[in-house]
């Protein structure tokens, strides 16, 4: 009887130890940082593909220019990062792209991505599961807000790719980001 009890305790200990060792926390930040770095690279490549002479190109008068698409990406990332993730007021305003150089716009893009990536690096899964500010009617957790930001970036980057094509410029090859 004693041997059976020792065997059961030993087996249970081994079972629970192997379960807890085998279970790793998901770590959203760790997995998403590489995705955000790819998004940064892809967006910068698109921004660099348009010649400065056509940076203010607009297919029609009812849409914003290529340059303003890029500025909008930068501004919206900083705004969403402040409001949805950090829970802070955003005091910035979207710059007028027609008064900026291509180099200035690309630098702003790089800085905005670096800011968001830095925020993401410093967040735990517990923090990311908390609800941030609402987007319209929808309450979003902070991890959902990061995905929402990426979706917004992709939307405007896709528009910029179309502007490249309309100017007979081959866009960069598509890749996961």
C-alpha positions, 0 to 999 in steps of 0.5 A, a space after each residue: 500500500 505504501 508503494 502504491 501511495 508513493 507511486 501515485 504521489 511521484 506520478 502526480 508530481 511528475 505530471 504536474 511538473 511536466 504540464 507547468 514546464 510545457 506551458 509557456 505564456 503566450 507573450 503577445 509582445 514578443 511575437 508581435 514585435 517582429 511583425 511590427 518591424 516588418 510593417 515598418 520596413 515595408 512601409 518605409 520601402 513603399 514611402 521611398 519608392 515614390 520619387 520626391 517629384 511626385 510625392 504630392 500626387 493625388 489620383 483625384 481631387 477627392 483623395 489625399 496625396 501620397 505624401 499625406 497618406 504617409 503623414 497620416 500613417 505616422 500621425 495616426 500611429 502616435 495618436 492611437 498609441 497615446 489614446 488607446 494603449 497609454 490612455 493619454 491625451 494626444 496633443 499632436 496634429 497631423 502635419 501638412 505633407 505638402 510643406 514637408 520633404 520626402 526625407 522629413 516624412 520618412 523620418 517621421 514614419 520611422 520615429 512613429 514606428 519606433 515609438 509604437 514598437 517601444 511601447 509594445 516591447 514594454 507591455 506584459 500580457 496582463 497589461 495588453 488584456 486590459 481594456 483601453 479607450 473605446 474606438 467609437 462604440 467598441 471597447 478594445 483591449 490593448 492587444 486588439 488596439 495594436 492589431 487595429 493600428 496595424 490594420 489602419 497602417 495596411 489600409 493606407 499603405 495599400 492606397 499608397 501602393 495604388 498611387 505608385 502603380 498609377 505612376 507606373 512605379 512597380 511597388 515592392 514585392 508583397 510580404 507578410 507584415 
